[in-house]
Amino acid sequence: MASKERPKRVKRQGELNDVVLQLSNLESFHGGFAPLSATFSKGDSVRIVAPKISMATSLLTVLAGVVPPLRGKAVVLGARCNSVEGRSVISSFGVTRGPDWGLTLLDSLLLYQGFVTDPLERRRRALDVIEELDIGTLTHSRLHELDPRDRLLFEFACFRVQPAQISVVFGLHDPNEPSAKQRIFDVMADLRSKGRVLIWLEPPSYLLGLIDVDIQLQSSPF
């Protein structure tokens, strides 16, 4: 089980370059929450809590770069989250469309890395993720062929392979197998220890040890 000690967050030196994501009076389409301002720094792991799930999912689609905000700004490393530059440093699980059911795991991992000039490097990284998650038996499998546990690991591998500075995580369920839980926990802990910002909605219980703080959305007065 994933019950190990909570990973240490990245040590702060107080420099401005620790800041990864800034929200300024942010409102989202159909969000229904009061304007939100917040700053996220390297290694932060934050859970979004809201009176209605629609409020939180509306916020997460903005943070994932899927849609622009209704008002205010969401800026990641100086670029708006919904810009080409912003989306290039954001990964998401459960917010955007998942892997194509017709592609093999290996092909999906090559696709999800985005544009990388060296195809050999892309393949090496894909194989490293397969080894890290111990899913070599799935290398040439397609998503629609798998049982729920292996499907989750397939989808998680596609999330893992993406180069990113911030990750939005929604809909990551419990694989009901201790070894699979541990693999996912270890990957998330490693990403965080290297400075990845993790933003969660309804994380499964086996990942609660990764959460630093909750951000409570307030209902809009209008």
C-alpha positions, -999 to 999 in steps of 0.1 A, spaced: 0 0 0 10 36 -6 13 46 30 49 58 31 59 92 46 47 122 27 74 133 2 92 165 11 83 196 -10 110 214 -29 130 237 -6 123 274 -12 149 300 -15 125 328 -19 134 335 -55 106 346 -79 116 318 -103 101 293 -78 67 305 -89 51 282 -116 15 292 -118 -3 325 -110 -40 330 -109 -53 366 -108 -90 373 -101 -98 342 -122 -133 333 -133 -143 305 -156 -172 299 -179 -201 284 -160 -178 282 -130 -201 299 -105 -172 306 -81 -159 339 -67 -128 354 -84 -98 333 -74 -63 346 -69 -35 321 -59 2 314 -65 17 279 -70 54 273 -66 76 243 -74 67 212 -56 32 224 -45 5 197 -43 -30 213 -40 -65 199 -38 -94 219 -52 -125 218 -30 -158 233 -41 -195 232 -31 -203 219 -65 -182 196 -87 -190 216 -118 -173 246 -102 -141 227 -97 -141 210 -131 -147 244 -148 -116 257 -130 -95 227 -139 -103 230 -176 -89 266 -175 -57 254 -156 -52 226 -181 -52 251 -209 -84 236 -225 -103 269 -225 -95 306 -217 -108 321 -185 -139 342 -185 -122 370 -166 -88 374 -150 -56 355 -158 -41 320 -154 -4 323 -162 21 294 -162 58 304 -163 49 337 -178 25 324 -205 -13 321 -204 -24 286 -197 -45 284 -229 -16 296 -251 6 274 -271 35 282 -248 14 276 -217 0 242 -229 34 230 -237 43 228 -200 10 215 -187 -1 178 -185 -35 166 -174 -52 133 -164 -90 132 -167 -95 168 -179 -88 164 -216 -94 135 -240 -75 104 -231 -54 81 -252 -68 69 -285 -83 34 -281 -69 23 -315 -32 31 -307 -9 7 -289 7 18 -256 40 24 -273 25 45 -301 5 65 -275 36 72 -255 53 85 -286 23 107 -294 19 121 -259 54 135 -258 44 162 -283 70 175 -308 105 163 -301 130 165 -328 149 133 -320 127 102 -326 152 79 -308 150 101 -277 112 99 -279 113 61 -281 139 58 -253 116 80 -230 86 59 -239 104 26 -230 117 42 -198 81 49 -187 70 14 -196 99 0 -174 92 25 -146 56 14 -143 64 -23 -150 39 -26 -178 61 -42 -205 33 -68 -212 11 -39 -224 36 -24 -249 17 -35 -279 -18 -36 -264 -46 -12 -272 -67 6 -246 -100 -11 -256 -84 -46 -252 -76 -41 -215 -93 -47 -182 -99 -17 -159 -67 -21 -139 -44 -22 -170 -64 5 -187 -57 28 -158 -19 20 -160 -20 26 -198 -37 60 -193 -14 69 -164 17 61 -185 4 85 -212 1 111 -184 36 103 -170 54 106 -203 44 142 -209 71 167 -202 55 193 -179 59 217 -151 23 215 -138 -1 186 -138 -39 188 -133 -53 154 -121 -89 145 -121 -106 111 -123 -76 90 -112 -94 61 -96 -83 32 -74 -68 3 -92 -76 -21 -63 -42 -37 -64 -15 -27 -39 14 -29 -64 -4 -7 -90 -12 18 -63 24 19 -52 37 24 -87 13 54 -92 22 68 -58 59 65 -64 57 83 -98 36 112 -84 60 115 -54 90 116 -78 74 142 -100 67 164 -70 102 160 -56 116 173 -89 94 204 -87 62 194 -105 31 213 -94 2 189 -88 -34 202 -87 -60 176 -77 -97 171 -78 -111 143 -57 -78 123 -54 -82 86 -44 -74 78 -8 -41 61 -16 -27 94 -29 -40 117 -1 -5 117 15 7 138 -14 -16 167 -7 -2 198 10 -32 221 12 -68 226 0 -80 256 -20 -117 262 -12 -137 277 -40 -163 302 -28 -197 305 -46 -200 336 -66 -224 362 -50 -238 370 -85 
